[in-house]
Amino acid sequence: MNKLTSHSKPFVPSPPGLGWALVFTPMMATVVANISQRRALALGLGLSSIGIFSFTLSPLFQLLVEMYTWRGALLIMGGLSLNIMVCGALIRPQWCSKALKKVDSKPRSSCATVLRRVSSYLELPVLLERPYLTYTATITIFNAGYFVPYVHLVALSRMTGFSEYQAAFIMSATGVTDILGRVTTGWFSDLGYFRTIHLLSLWVVLAGLFIILLPVSSLTGSYAALMAISLLYGFCSGALSSLVFAVMPMIVGVERVMGALGLLQLIESGAGLLGAPLSGLLKDMTGNYTVSFIVAGSFLIVGTLIMTTLPHYFSRTDPPPPHRVPHDVKDRGVHLELEHINNSPSDTSPKGAQ
């Protein structure tokens, strides 16, 4: 066996994060752009599949590793992931063909005009808008602590003294409450009793508090206490995940959701990438996960404080969403204004001289 392993080719993993990004962002943007009523519920239902997969993944992957080793388990999971192609083939944005037809019908322009159009299609101008920058900073700080329990909760359970399958079952149970949180909060948000951004703030603060309580509950050595806090965290984390996308049209408008979501996830991924290693570093420095989870929960609470600086945050009603003004409309307005100035009478005209 060792001889076979030593002569085998090195295993080079494919970049699953790239594939996930290419699937997730268009899916969320399509739901947000095409559904105006009960948008939060639609997002919750769409994202509930993540919770279902979390519920079944831990024990299933553990079983596959024992039966086929980790390489065989990854191959099987990759084969299951290929079914996303079938689902993606059924999604076709309504604005896609019209936009392409409009672009193809325009004549060739200068390099500056092309760059301006590319910037407009990628929605780069939103990076200059204060509400979008504030919201992006908020979600980025969220991500620094949001994924820590999903990465280190099993290790925390094992360090507390529970078995492998007990630790895996905690993650599975957390996935169940995650599903309930996504669907229930989406339904409740669409009732209109509270603003969506206020509900998002509530669930983020609760999720941060439960992250802080996770290592505290493990200090008692009680499996029931750790399970209860994990279930509450799972519900809150699922509740806030769907509302994050439901708030985006209120920040940038429906027309700019696709590009704005892509830029948001590009920026926030950096914090999500650094959050788990930072928690691991704190664990190595302190010898336990207490400080790691406290810092992770604090990130969510601090992010909520930043979100309160959004314009109209303390208003009881949502302000009208912004609308994008196309560049051709802007150019037409500038040309009309210049034409009006040129045609307006002045004191230096021949008629005025007479």
Secondary structure in CASP SS format (residue, H / E / C, confidence):
PFRMAT SS
TARGET T0000
AUTHOR 0000-0000-0000
METHOD secondary structure of the structure
MODEL  1
M C 1.00
N H 1.00
K H 1.00
L H 1.00
T H 1.00
S H 1.00
H H 1.00
S C 1.00
K C 1.00
P C 1.00
F C 1.00
V C 1.00
P C 1.00
S C 1.00
P C 1.00
P H 1.00
G H 1.00
L H 1.00
G H 1.00
W H 1.00
A H 1.00
L H 1.00
V H 1.00
F H 1.00
T H 1.00
P H 1.00
M H 1.00
M H 1.00
A H 1.00
T H 1.00
V H 1.00
V H 1.00
A H 1.00
N H 1.00
I C 1.00
S C 1.00
Q C 1.00
R C 1.00
R H 1.00
A H 1.00
L H 1.00
A H 1.00
L H 1.00
G H 1.00
L H 1.00
G H 1.00
L H 1.00
S H 1.00
S H 1.00
I H 1.00
G H 1.00
I H 1.00
F H 1.00
S H 1.00
F H 1.00
T H 1.00
L H 1.00
S H 1.00
P H 1.00
L H 1.00
F H 1.00
Q H 1.00
L H 1.00
L H 1.00
V H 1.00
E H 1.00
M H 1.00
Y H 1.00
T H 1.00
W H 1.00
R H 1.00
G H 1.00
A H 1.00
L H 1.00
L H 1.00
I H 1.00
M H 1.00
G H 1.00
G H 1.00
L H 1.00
S H 1.00
L C 1.00
N C 1.00
I H 1.00
M H 1.00
V H 1.00
C H 1.00
G H 1.00
A H 1.00
L C 1.00
I C 1.00
R C 1.00
P C 1.00
Q C 1.00
W C 1.00
C H 1.00
S H 1.00
K H 1.00
A H 1.00
L H 1.00
K H 1.00
K H 1.00
V H 1.00
D H 1.00
S H 1.00
K C 1.00
P C 1.00
R C 1.00
S C 1.00
S C 1.00
C H 1.00
A H 1.00
T H 1.00
V H 1.00
L H 1.00
R H 1.00
R H 1.00
V H 1.00
S H 1.00
S H 1.00
Y H 1.00
L C 1.00
E C 1.00
L H 1.00
P H 1.00
V H 1.00
L H 1.00
L H 1.00
E C 1.00
R H 1.00
P H 1.00
Y H 1.00
L H 1.00
T H 1.00
Y H 1.00
T H 1.00
A H 1.00
T H 1.00
I H 1.00
T H 1.00
I H 1.00
F H 1.00
N H 1.00
A H 1.00
G H 1.00
Y H 1.00
F C 1.00
V H 1.00
P H 1.00
Y H 1.00
V H 1.00
H H 1.00
L H 1.00
V H 1.00
A H 1.00
L H 1.00
S H 1.00
R H 1.00
M H 1.00
T H 1.00
G C 1.00
F C 1.00
S C 1.00
E H 1.00
Y H 1.00
Q H 1.00
A H 1.00
A H 1.00
F H 1.00
I H 1.00
M H 1.00
S H 1.00
A H 1.00
T H 1.00
G H 1.00
V H 1.00
T H 1.00
D H 1.00
I H 1.00
L H 1.00
G H 1.00
R H 1.00
V H 1.00
T H 1.00
T H 1.00
G H 1.00
W H 1.00
F H 1.00
S H 1.00
D H 1.00
L C 1.00
G C 1.00
Y C 1.00
F C 1.00
R C 1.00
T H 1.00
I H 1.00
H H 1.00
L H 1.00
L H 1.00
S H 1.00
L H 1.00
W H 1.00
V H 1.00
V H 1.00
L H 1.00
A H 1.00
G H 1.00
L H 1.00
F H 1.00
I H 1.00
I H 1.00
L H 1.00
L H 1.00
P H 1.00
V H 1.00
S H 1.00
S H 1.00
L H 1.00
T C 1.00
G C 1.00
S C 1.00
Y H 1.00
A H 1.00
A H 1.00
L H 1.00
M H 1.00
A H 1.00
I H 1.00
S H 1.00
L H 1.00
L H 1.00
Y H 1.00
G H 1.00
F H 1.00
C H 1.00
S H 1.00
G H 1.00
A H 1.00
L H 1.00
S H 1.00
S H 1.00
L H 1.00
V H 1.00
F H 1.00
A H 1.00
V H 1.00
M H 1.00
P H 1.00
M H 1.00
I H 1.00
V H 1.00
G C 1.00
V H 1.00
E H 1.00
R H 1.00
V H 1.00
M H 1.00
G H 1.00
A H 1.00
L H 1.00
G H 1.00
L H 1.00
L H 1.00
Q H 1.00
L H 1.00
I H 1.00
E H 1.00
S H 1.00
G H 1.00
A H 1.00
G H 1.00
L H 1.00
L H 1.00
G H 1.00
A H 1.00
P H 1.00
L H 1.00
S H 1.00
G H 1.00
L H 1.00
L H 1.00
K H 1.00
D H 1.00
M H 1.00
T H 1.00
G C 1.00
N C 1.00
Y C 1.00
T H 1.00
V H 1.00
S H 1.00
F H 1.00
I H 1.00
V H 1.00
A H 1.00
G H 1.00
S H 1.00
F H 1.00
L H 1.00
I H 1.00
V H 1.00
G H 1.00
T H 1.00
L H 1.00
I H 1.00
M H 1.00
T C 1.00
T C 1.00
L C 1.00
P C 1.00
H C 1.00
Y C 1.00
F C 1.00
S C 1.00
R C 1.00
T C 1.00
D C 1.00
P C 1.00
P C 1.00
P C 1.00
P C 1.00
H C 1.00
R C 1.00
V C 1.00
P C 1.00
H H 1.00
D H 1.00
V H 1.00
K H 1.00
D H 1.00
R H 1.00
G H 1.00
V H 1.00
H H 1.00
L H 1.00
E H 1.00
L H 1.00
E H 1.00
H H 1.00
I H 1.00
N H 1.00
N H 1.00
S C 1.00
P C 1.00
S C 1.00
D C 1.00
T C 1.00
S C 1.00
P H 1.00
K H 1.00
G H 1.00
A H 1.00
Q C 1.00
END
